[in-house]
């Protein structure tokens, strides 16, 4: 049996943002979007640690090294009320299948429950069968009939500036 060192899950600090950015980039590669990340650690610090932060992060740490994280932010459902959106949950590849992702997920859900939100939601790629099965097993509903819609900065600008 392998002797697995203990990890902790804690709130992220400004000093963690370089490691968080590395995790975000690792997730982008996993999702076949290696060039999609345009933010940097300074942007994460500015947005995540201002008076009204844009997001909150929990990190998993082992031996003073960030090995996983969840990033999430508040939303509001006109049907249900206050909700939270889980943007990213990622564990470094070499630390997967050790229960760290499940622990981060549980910590996030416990936090959401403590805030008395009416719903948590997130997106999962249709080809990520391991994640889909994990979420279903946890009791989450994975919808097949909803599509994610986005507009990037250029699309937004083009639409707004249409004559």
Secondary structure, DSSP 8 states (H G I E B T S, - for coil): -------EEEE--GGGHHHHHHHHHHHHHHTT-TT-----HHHHHHHHSSTT-S-EEEEEEETTEEEEEEEEEEEEETTTEEEEEEEEEEE-GGGTTSSHHHHHHHHHHHHHHHTT-SEEE----TT-HHHHHHHHHTT----SS-------HHHHHHHHT--
